[in-house]
Amino acid sequence: MSRRGRPGLGEILLELAKGRAAAASERERRATTVEILDRLPHGGRVDEVDENGRQRTYAVVPVSKRTHGKGGRR
């Protein structure tokens, strides 16, 4: 911190770099998930648990059971 209680330039740049690294990591995670889902057979499933303990499940639904609402993959 600077003398006036505000972050200095070095601290701002460090936080900016952390944010950019986190964004790049999330883009890579999403791209990898899409790649895996594209290779799974119908009925396949991927379970993810991230470093914060958040769980995600992705399932490849057979064509006859898909609903085409807003969002999601078609």
N, C-alpha and C positions, 0 to 999 in steps of 0.2 A: 504494500500500500504506500501511496505517496504521503507526504507530511500532512496533507489536508484530509486524510481519510478516504481518498478516492483511489481507485486502481491506477497504477502507472501504465505506461505504454507496453512494457514487457509483459505485464499480467494480462492486458487486453489482447495482445498478440497470442499469448499462450492459450487463452480461452477460445479465441477464433480458430486456432489450429486444432484444438480438441474437438470443437464443433464440426469442423470440416472432416476430420478423421472419422467421427461418429457417423456423419452423413454418408461418407464413402463406404463405410462398413455396412450400413443398412442397405445401400444400393446393391452391394455385392451379395448380401444375404438374400435379398428379394430376387435377384437375377438367378442365383443358385437354386432357390426354391422353384422358380418357374421352370428351369431346366430339368430339375428332378421330376416335377409333375408332368411335364411333357413326355417323359420317358416311362412313366408308370402305366401299367395296364388299367383298364376300367375296373373299378372296385378297389384300386390301390389306395394307400393312405400314408401320409407323412405326419409324424408327431414331432414338434419342435419344443424345446425348452431353452429360453435364452438365459443370459448370465444373471438376470434379475429374478429368475424363477417363473417368468410368464410362460404359459403353455399355449401352443397353437396346434391345431389339427387341420390338415388339408386332405380332402378326399376327392378322388377322381370318380365322379358319378357316371354310370352308364348313360348313353345318349337318351334312351327312352324315359329316364327319370329326371332329366334336367328340366329346370324351369328357367325361362329367360326373362327375368325381371330386371330392374335397374342394377347396374354394377355387376361384379363377378365376371368370371371368364366364360366365354361361349364356345 
